[in-house]
Amino acid sequence: MSTEMHQPPLSAETTSSWVDLSGYENSNFDPGRGRVVRTLWYFCSLVFFEGGWLPVSSLKVRLLRLFGARIGRGVVIKPHVRIKFPWRLAVGDHCWIGQESWLDNMVDVEIGNHVCISQLTYLCTGSHDHRRRTFDLLPAPIRIGDGAWIAARATILPGVRVGANALVASGSVVARDVEAAQIVGGVPAREMGRREPPAGA
């Protein structure tokens, strides 16, 4: 007796695609640098950042600055960090960027002073318009205020502003702005409370 299970065929309605990816094109998107610079950065990133061959943060900072990033003092960049376009990255003083974080900055990502970006965080500045058959690109900048903490494995979606001293809990997906000193968590992220200034602040 056969134990193989047979699934009913999907209807034509559910198998017919509403998008036509063959018509996708992003010629209106300006990457900010020419092909030569982008290719050079791709290989530098692959070896020295994603590959972990440049363990010293100060050397990574210098390399990012060479490619146009604005990086403050005392910034710590852990191994295997991915950065899309360094010329569209601004980081304030004394920030931490955790291991295997991905700064997918097709457009500007601005990070304030004393910000902690924990490991495996994803800052996503690009999405697609699902209402259009050609799935058009929809980029939008991300801004993170002074003293904010983006905890491990959190995702920040395009156009989001995270206020000063806010806290995004681990594993959250943030699709809307976070107020200053607000604590948010969950999928999608919702308010969980408020941060209070620590003693001596």
N, C-alpha and C positions, 0 to 999 in steps of 0.2 A: 504493500500500500504506500503510495507516494505521500510524503509529508510536505511537498513543495506547495508554497502558498502563492496563489495567483491574485495579483492586484487588478482591480478594474481599470480599464483604460481611462486616461484623463480626457475630459471633454474638449472639443475644439476651442471652446470659450476660454478654458484655463490654460491651454497650451499656446494660444496665439499671443505673441509678444506685443505689448503696447509701446515698446521703444524700438528704435532702429539704430543700433550702435554703429552700423556701417556709415551712417550719416553724421556721426559725431566729428566735430573739429573744434579746436580751441585757438584758432589763428588770432582771435582778438585778445588773447591773454598775453601780457608782456612779462616775461620772466625776469626782467631787470638787468640781465647781462647777456652777452652774445654766446654763441655755441661753444667757442673755444674756452672761455672762462668757465662755463657750466660743466664742460667735460673735464677740465682740469680739477675743478672742485669735486666732481664725482669720484675721481680716483683718489684724491687726497682724503676725502671723507671715508672711502672704502678701506683705506689702509690705516690711517692715523686715528680715526674716530671709531667707526664701526668695527674695524679689525683689532683695535686695542693696542696698536704698536706705538702709541704716543701716550704713556701713562701719566706724564706730568701735566697738571692743569695749566700751568703758566705757559707752556709751549703750545697747548691747544688754543689758548686765548690769543696768543700771538698769530697763529695761523688763521684763526677766524677773523682777526682784525685785518690781516693782509687781504682777505676776500671781502672786506667792507663791513663787517659786523661792528657794532658799537658795544663794547664790553667794558664794564666798570672794574674797580679794584677788588681783589680778594675773591674772585669767582672760582668756584670749584666745579670742574666738569669730570664726572666719573666715566669709566670705560664704556664703550659700545653705545655712545650717544649718537643719534642720527639727526642731522640738521639739513633741511632741504636746500635753502638758499641763505647763506650767512649774511649777504648784503641786505637781507630783510629781517635781520635780528638785532634787537637792542636789549641788553641786559644791564641792570644797575649794579651797584656795589654789593659785595659780600653775599652773592647768591650761590645756591647749590643746584646743580642739575644732575639728577640721579642716574644710575646705571641703566642702560637700555631705554632711556627716554627717547621719544621721537618727536622732534619739533618739525612738523610738516608745514613749514611756513612758505607756502606759495605766495602769500602776501605778508604784510608786516605782523610780527610777533614782538610785543613790547613787554618786558618783565622789569618790574621795579627793583628797589633796593631790599636786601635781606629776605629774598623770596626763596622758599624751598620747593623745588620741583622733584618729587620723589621718584624712585625707580619705576620704570615701565609706564610712566605717564605718556599720554598721547595728546599733543596739541595739534588739532586738525583745522586748517584754515580753508579747506576746499570741500565742496559738496557738489551735487548735481541737481538740476531742476527736473524732478520726476513728472512734472506736468507737461513737459515738452517731449515730443517723440525723439528728438535728437539728443536728449539727456545733457543739456548745456551745462557748462561749468559755472559754479556759483562760489567764488572765493570771497572771504571776508576776514578782516584782521582780528587778532586776539590780543587783549591787554590785561595784564595781571599787576595789581597794585602792590605797593610796599608792604612787606611783612606777611604776605599771603603764604599759605601752605597748601600745595596740591599734593595730596597723599598718593601712595603707590597705586598704580594701575588705573588711575582716574583718566577720563577722557574729557577734554574741553573742545566743544564744537565751534564751527565758524561763527565769527561775530560776537563772541561772548566777552564780556568784561568782568573780571573778578576784582572786587574791591579790596582796598587796603586791609590787611590783617584778617581777611576771610580764610576759612578752612574748608577745603573740599575733601570729603572722606574717601578712603580707599575704595577703588572700584566704581566710583560714581561716573555717571555720564551727564555732563552739564551742557544744557541746550539753551539756557537763558542766563541773563546777567546775575551775578552774585553781589549782594550789597556788602559794604565795608563791615568787617567783624562778624559777618554771618557764617554759620556753620551749615553746610549742605551735604546731603548724601543720598545715595540710591540711584535707581534707573527708572525714570529720569530723576535727576537730583532735586530734592525738596529741602526746605528749611528744617534743621534739626535743633537749632539753638543759636546762641550768640557767644562769641568769645569775649572774655573779660581781660583787661590789661593785667599782665603778671606783676608781681610785687617789684617795685623799683622802676617800672616802665614810665 
